[in-house]
Amino acid sequence: MPAKDIQLTENMISRVDTKHLKGNRKLINDNFVQLVKSMVFLGFFDDSNKLDVKDSKGNMRSCLDAFGDLMAVRMRHTENDRDLVVMRHNFVLEN
């Protein structure tokens, strides 16, 4: 991985809240590895992907919106894909 991508990844990881992992270093490491793999899959580090950082009015867009653009391209459905919706209902009965 190029140095600029390593720096970008380290900066991103330093901002991730891992409190819910309760200091479990292996779990934290495994989650970070999966996060970086997902970013690679989505083309986050691909120099050919250019993100629009400003909206049509010239305002800065959120990181989530820019990341959503990458996801929309990589995860686009094709004519051969099928959608599936799964619903799960939990009921708690009290006397």
SVG drawing of the C-alpha trace seen along z (x, -y; Angstrom):
<svg xmlns="http://www.w3.org/2000/svg" viewBox="-51 -28 56 42">
<polyline fill="none" stroke="black" stroke-width="0.4" points="0.0,0.0 1.4,-3.4 2.6,-5.7 -0.2,-8.2 -2.8,-5.4 -1.1,-4.2 -1.2,-7.7 -4.9,-8.1 -5.8,-4.7 -3.9,-5.5 -5.7,-8.8 -9.0,-7.2 -8.4,-4.4 -7.3,-6.9 -10.8,-8.4 -12.7,-5.1 -14.5,-4.6 -13.7,-1.2 -15.1,-1.5 -17.7,1.2 -14.9,3.7 -13.8,3.2 -10.1,3.1 -9.9,6.5 -6.9,6.0 -7.5,9.0 -11.1,8.0 -10.1,4.3 -7.3,5.5 -9.7,7.9 -12.3,5.1 -9.7,2.7 -8.4,5.4 -12.0,5.9 -12.6,2.2 -9.6,1.7 -10.5,4.7 -13.9,3.2 -12.4,-0.1 -10.1,1.6 -13.1,3.5 -15.1,0.3 -12.2,-1.4 -11.4,-3.9 -7.7,-3.9 -8.1,-3.7 -6.6,-6.9 -9.0,-6.7 -12.0,-7.4 -12.6,-11.1 -15.0,-12.2 -17.0,-15.4 -16.1,-17.1 -18.4,-20.1 -22.1,-20.1 -23.7,-22.1 -23.8,-25.3 -20.1,-25.0 -20.6,-23.7 -18.4,-21.0 -20.1,-17.6 -19.9,-15.2 -17.5,-12.3 -20.5,-9.9 -21.9,-11.4 -18.6,-11.0 -18.2,-7.5 -21.8,-6.7 -20.8,-7.7 -18.1,-5.0 -20.5,-2.5 -23.1,-3.3 -20.7,-2.6 -19.1,0.6 -22.3,2.1 -24.6,1.2 -27.1,3.9 -26.9,5.4 -29.7,6.9 -28.7,10.3 -28.9,9.3 -31.9,10.1 -33.2,8.2 -34.1,9.9 -35.8,8.3 -35.7,10.2 -37.7,9.1 -37.4,10.4 -39.9,9.6 -39.3,10.1 -42.2,10.2 -41.9,9.9 -45.0,11.2 -45.6,10.0 -48.2,11.3"/>
</svg>
